[in-house]
Structures are given as C-alpha cells and as structure tokens.
Amino acid sequence: MWMGACTSSIGTWMQKLAQSWLVLELSKSPTMLGLDSFLGEIPIFLFSLVGGVVADRRDRRHLLIASQLVQMSCAFILALLLWTNKVQVWHILLLSFTTGTAQAFGGPAYQALVPRLVKGVDLQNAIALNSIQFNLARVIGPAIGGIAMAKLGAVACFTLNGVSFVAVIISLLMLHERYVPAEKRQSILESMKEGIVFIRKQGAMESLIALAFLMTMLGVPLIVFLPVFAKDVFRAGPDTYSLLLSVSGLGSVAGALFVAGTGNIHKKGRVALFTITLLGALMFGFSLSKNLYLSCALLFVAGASLIASFALIASLVQLIVSDDMRGRVMSVYNVAFRGGMPIGSLASGQLITMFSAPTVMAANGLLLILLGTYFLFIHKRVASL
C-alpha cells in the first residue's frame, strides 16, 4: 500500500510542478494560479461529508480504486490536450475540479482504511510514514518533473502521472483487508448528522478540526505560491521553482521522520502547537529573505514544521474516533483540513496581486504565530491532549 501510494504521489507532484508553471505561463496571473489550486481543493470542502458517509457504507477499497481511475483519466486527458495544442486555462481548471471531486470520495476512504492495517499503538507511526511517502514524493516528483519538463515537455509529466496511478490500483487489488459495513437504514443526511453529533460530544475534537482548517488556510499558500517567489523574487525559471519545491519536500520528510521516530509521545497537542508557532516564524523569515540559500534553509525547516503539525493533529483525531464512525469523522476533518487550502490559496492569490507575495506570506506567518499562541495559552483543550 505504501509503495503504491508513494509511486502515485511522485506522479502527482510531477504534474503539480508542470501544471502550476503551465497555468502561470498561459494566464500570466497569480490569481489564476490561486484559482487552479482553489478548484482542485474546493470539491473536498463540498463533497467530503457525503464521501465519508459512503466510506462507512461501502467497501473502502473499491471506493479508492474508483477514485484512482477518475484521477488517472484526468491526467491522460490533460496530456492529450497539451499534445494536440488545444489546451486552454479553463480545461486545466475543469480537470482540477474533477480530480478534486474524486479525492473528496477517495480521501475519507483512504484515511479510514489506514488504521485497520495497523495496531492502535502504531497509529501515529503509520500516519507519519504515510506523510513520509507523500513528502518523499514532493522531493522526487519535482526533481524528475523538472528534468522531464526541460527535456521532454509538460506532456511527459502529465502522461507519467497517469501511468503512476497503475501502481496504487495494483496495490489496492492485492490488499486482503476488507471492511464490511453494518447494515444502515439511515438516510445520508441522518448519517452525516450522526457524525457531527459524535464530534461535538468529544470535547477537544471541535478544536482540532478548527485548528486543521486555520493552519492549512494560512500555511499551505507558502507551497502554492512558490512559483511566484521563483519568478518575481529570485527572477528565475522552473529550475528554481523545482529546487524550492524539493527543499520544502525534504523538510517535510524530515518532519515526518521526527514524528515517526518519537513514537507514541505524550502531550502531542502541545508539541503540535509549538510546531505551528515555529512555522509562522519561519514563513515570516522566508518572506523577508532575498538570498536563495537562506530561503532554502528556512523553507526546509518550515516544511518539517508543517508536516509534523499535520501528522500530530491527524493522529490525535484518529485516536479519538471509533471505527464505525471513522469515515464520517475523517470526512469532517478532511473538509476542515483540505477546505482551508482552497480558501487560503484563493484569498492569498487575490492579495498577492494587490500587494506582493512576500507581504502576504509575512502576514500569514504572523497569523500562524498568533494561532499557536492562542491555543497554547488561552484555549488549552488541544494543548492538554
């Protein structure tokens, strides 16, 4: 499962690199870059609650395979459009929305499936290892994607991404784990309501979900707008963007390795909040830097802080929830976690056109510092976990 997901993630990051640069080249607008990210993530905000109900009612493995097939088709369609010189920005935006819709149903199923493959005591390590494969792909994918784009063009990046989905589909077909849901006579709306009521009864769960939304809304735009930093701040091309993306990915791998290496640590909430505060300080420093080497160093540690906080918050949510509610609860978490990304990207893209990328990222960094401080010292539910 890990190997299949890692292979697919490498392909996805190859496409992200090529697609971001293609949108910027076609539109000449950071706003369109933010809109592309928005349309790729907003379906998760809109449809994940339904996806969570489906994940609790169907075989999660079959749901994941269907999701992968849709995403594979989108990659091949984009490759064909570009190869025939028919591609327009609206094609890319529509395919981003379709891919995001597939992820809205696949995401809760994947998150609900992982805890069934390991024991509870190993769950934090499993989540961290999952983060490692995703962020290892953020290093390998842009590196291969940069070479493929320079030597073969963006068509190769999109085609290779489509092929990479074969690996995860094969791994899912080989998986022997089966989830047999209990017979449900509730409507989808009643099932969704049951999941929300469960969350509201869990004390710190509401705070964790709010925190997931805010930290992604403020932190993820740092990654989304790296092409703007490469082009406008460092006056460079795709090679520098690939370098920045890879450095961020290396930092994320280091952060995930740290979480996996620490094992089932106590006071996960407090550690997560410290890393969020540190992330804000590093983003502020990155926004002020004009030196590429210093920026890479700050981006490396920022990537580590970002993924460590994500892994710790996700493991806290998974440990609280029961298996029969896992799909629905993780779909609500997905709505918050992934919903913050498009809103943050769209808002940051608009603000960057009015001010500048460094100014907006500096403001986001300061807000993250305030967020971490608030949950550490004032609203202490998460800090006590």
Buried (B, 14 or more C-beta within 10 A) or exposed (E): BBEBBBBBBBBBBBBBBBBBBBBBEBBEBBBBBBBBBBBBBBBBBBBBBBBBBBBBBBBBBEBBBBBBEBBBBBBBBBBBBBBEEEBEBEBBBBBBBBBBBBBBBBBBBBBBBBBEEBEEEBBBBBBBBBBBBBBBBBBBBBBBBBBBBEEEBBBBBBBBBBBBBBBBBEBBEEBEEEBEBEEEEEEEEEBBEBBBEBBEEBEBBBBBBBBBBBBBBBBBBBBBBBBBBBBBBBEBEBEBBBBBBBBBBBBBBBBBBBBBEBEEEEEBBBBBBBBBBBBBBBBBBBBEBEEBEEBBBBBBBBBBBBBBBBBBBBBBBBBBBEEEBBBBBBBBBBBBBBBBBBBBBBBBBBBBEEEBBBEBBBBBBBBBBEBBBBBBEEEBBBBEB
